[in-house]
Amino acid sequence: MRTIRSVLWIGSGEGLAKSGVTEAPELDITWVRSLEEAAGLPAVRFEGVLFEVEEDPKELEIERALSMLERFASREIVLLALPSRFEHTSEAILSLGIGAILILNDDSKGHGLVNEINATLDSIADQKSKRPKTCLTTPLAPGSASSPAPSPPTDPSRRVPNLSEAPDADVPAANASCMISKSEPMQTVLDLVELAASSPSTVLVTGETGVGKEVIARQLHARGCRDEEPFLAINCAAFPEHLLESELFGHTRGAFTGADRSKPGLFEAAGRGTLFLDEIAETSLTLQSKLLRVLQEREVRAVGAMQSRPIHCRIVAATNRVLSDEVRLGTFREDLFYRLNVFPIGIPPLRERRPDILPLARGFLTRHGPREGKLDCHFSLATCHLLEAYAWPGNVRELENEVLRMLMLTPSGQLITPRRLSPKLTDILEPIAAGARPEETLRQALDRIECWLLRRALTNNDGRKALTARKLGLTREGLYKKLKRLGID
């Protein structure tokens, strides 16, 4: 698979709009209208600069352009010229330091032009120590009747931020005390948080691993009348049963071996604040019965103590399991489930709230960039598209880890291009790199992509069709029908 190239296109947009190269996943195109606008961009290294010439350039203009563009790419500068407007001697232009010239003629658009651009940039890179290659001809038709002519971007300011894009003004830094959300499902969740924030009732937060259940718990605490009181959190799956009981309820001196002094539990230590019980479904049935009594009587008895003490904290519990199913399986007490499920809040997975992906990613960039010593790094347009297209099975936690990985691979102040992404995000580019071929219908193009995905799944599962069907969410019969229809042996 060809490496994704980050390319700067400078020009009015006439050639860009008619070329179709913005749809090619192997080219990450950033467009600006003029050299003056390019001069305002941060000093990001591109793997190529495509300079669209509107009229016959003078040598002084070329020299000026080269001096301005050197900070973006060293010699990987390609002049795009329309034959009706370009009469200058090619050798004279090339001798000034331009890497190559592409004459844009009638039939050049789409994948053919993408291949020419890639081949030209490859050739320049291979011949840096030699004389630049001579004039190349490749198609592109301004006003060709046979090709659709989408309108070029009319406002360059809408494209320039892909290079120097600061986080949206309304997107705060991602941290535990703020909630980044633009999607409708998460707005519904935040509405529930507002309703429950000032109530003393127990809240049960549910959702897949990594969706941000503790963030919601902190929002409940911060938006209510307890925001000046402590917020304490404990992962119930991280402790053996006897230690968890001691952590929650406290213990007296001599209650067990090693208890050399009395210690209050988290229920007491939380005071009038909030106690967050994460992974509540991981507790044993014995401990569940003790938690039930705490919720009913609003008092705790420390391990080894004779007397109970009242508690005043608000309890928020969370789990990634479906507790009603656990009740049916007998692994969770039904009476405790009803005590916890007073005000349930379900957090949707990240794949169901895609408008939140980029604000969250930019928030993580803002949060972790200074700590990693990577200031002024920003996502390219193609990177944004790939981030939004991925399913994120690990949800927000996986997205945060991906942003951290990209920061580690990207120098400070540089553009984060798709080559910095994990292979799991860029694999999909392989079957769609060429897009729909001119002779293909949409159905044929989708069949080709589906064929690639099925072949890869079979290879990853050692050809075992039953296992492949299960992992793809298909019945075995459904998989056999697809294989037969697509002609896959």
Number of C-alpha atoms within 10 A of each C-alpha: 9 10 9 21 19 24 22 26 23 23 19 19 20 18 25 25 18 23 27 20 22 18 17 19 23 24 22 22 26 22 26 24 20 16 15 12 14 19 14 10 14 16 18 17 17 23 19 27 27 22 22 23 17 16 14 15 15 11 13 10 10 17 15 12 15 19 10 14 22 15 14 23 18 19 21 25 27 22 20 24 24 22 16 12 12 16 12 13 10 15 15 11 20 20 11 13 17 25 28 26 25 25 20 24 18 17 17 23 23 23 20 16 20 22 14 18 20 17 12 22 22 14 16 23 17 11 13 13 8 8 12 21 16 13 17 13 15 19 19 27 21 20 13 14 9 9 17 12 18 12 11 14 17 11 10 17 13 11 19 21 17 21 25 21 17 16 21 11 6 10 18 19 21 20 12 13 14 15 19 19 20 18 15 13 16 22 13 13 17 19 11 16 21 14 14 20 22 16 15 17 16 19 25 25 25 23 18 19 18 19 21 22 24 19 15 23 28 24 20 26 27 19 16 18 15 21 18 11 15 16 21 18 18 18 14 23 15 12 14 11 16 10 12 19 21 19 20 23 25 23 22 19 15 13 16 11 7 8 12 11 10 16 17 16 20 22 28 21 21 21 18 20 22 28 26 29 23 24 19 23 23 18 19 15 15 10 13 19 14 16 20 18 13 17 16 11 11 16 17 23 19 23 23 15 15 8 9 13 13 13 19 16 25 22 21 27 24 26 20 19 16 12 20 14 11 15 15 11 10 11 15 22 21 15 13 19 18 13 17 23 17 12 18 17 21 18 21 17 22 27 18 15 16 18 16 20 25 21 21 24 25 26 23 22 27 22 15 19 20 12 9 13 12 19 17 19 24 26 26 24 23 24 23 19 14 16 22 19 15 17 14 20 16 17 19 21 15 16 22 21 14 19 22 17 14 21 23 15 14 17 15 17 16 22 26 26 22 28 16 19 18 12 11 8 18 19 11 17 18 14 17 17 17 18 18 18 12 8 8 12 11 12 10 13 18 16 15 16 17 16 19 16 15 19 15 14 19 16 12 11 15 11 13 12 17 16 16 22 20 12 12 12 11 14 15 14 12 11 19 17 12 15 16 10 11 14 9 12 7
